[in-house]
Structures are given as C-alpha cells and as structure tokens.
Amino acid sequence: MEELGAQWAMILSGGQSAIVGVLFIVQARMPMPPSITDVAGYAAGGAFYFLISSVWLTVGGLRRKAAEAS
C-alpha cells in the first residue's frame, strides 16, 4: 500500500459508494422510502475515509520532514 500513499482510503470509499449506490437503487424500488438515517450513515462512512486519508497524509508529511531534518 506504500505506493498508493493515502489514496487507498479514497479507493475504499469509492468501492463503498458503488455498493451503497446499488443499495439505494434497490431501496428506491421498495414501497417504504429510504430515511435520512440511511443517507447519514453513508455520509458518515465517507467522512471516516476522508479523515483516515487526511491523517495518513499529515503523518507522512511529518515523517518526511523529520527524515529531512536528520
């Protein structure tokens, strides 16, 4: 995963989006409309992946700075 940098989290997020998109289409065909909690859960998952990616980039940048300083 080293060659992907922080992009691996965004790749997982894209895969999750594809799966959830299919689930949303299936839910749209059901008699009961989807609730806001379904969408909120999807948004929270995306936010989680974004957080992981940003932390990964920050830590990587700090490590590079430390390596350059020594």
N, C-alpha and C positions, 0 to 999 in steps of 0.2 A: 504494500500500500504506500510505500515511501514515494514512489514515482507519481502517485496521484495527488500528493500533498493533502490539502484539506478538501479536495473535490470529492473524495469518496463519500462524505456525508451528503453532499448535494446529489450524487448519483443514487444513493439510497432514497433520498427524498423524492427524486424523480420516479423511481420504481414504486414508491408508496403512492404517489399521485396517480400513476397509471392504474394501480389496483383499486384505489378509492374511487377514481372516476368511473370504473366499471360498476362498482357497488352503488354509486349514486344513480347511474342509469337504471340499474335493477330496481332500486328503491323508488325511482320516479314512476315505474310501471305498477307499483303496488297501490292498493286503494288508500292507504294511510300515507299522507305526505311526510317527507322527512322533517325532523325537527331541527331547531337551531343547534342543539347539542351535538348532532351528527357533524354539522359543519364546524362547530367549535373544536371538536376532537381532531378533525382533520387539520385545522389551522394550528392547533397546539403541537401536533406532530411535526409540521413544517417548521414551526418556531424552534422546536427542540433540535432539529437537524441544523438549522441556521446557527443556533447557539454553539453546538459542537464544532461546526466549521470555523466560527469566529474565534473560539478558544484555541483551536488547533493552530490557526494562523498566528495568533498572538504569541503562543508559547514557542512556535517555530521561529518567529522573528526575534524573540528574546534569546533563544538559544544561539541563533546566528550572531547576534550582537555580542554575546558572551564569548563565543568562539573567536570572533574577530579581535576582541579586546585582549585576549590572552595570547 
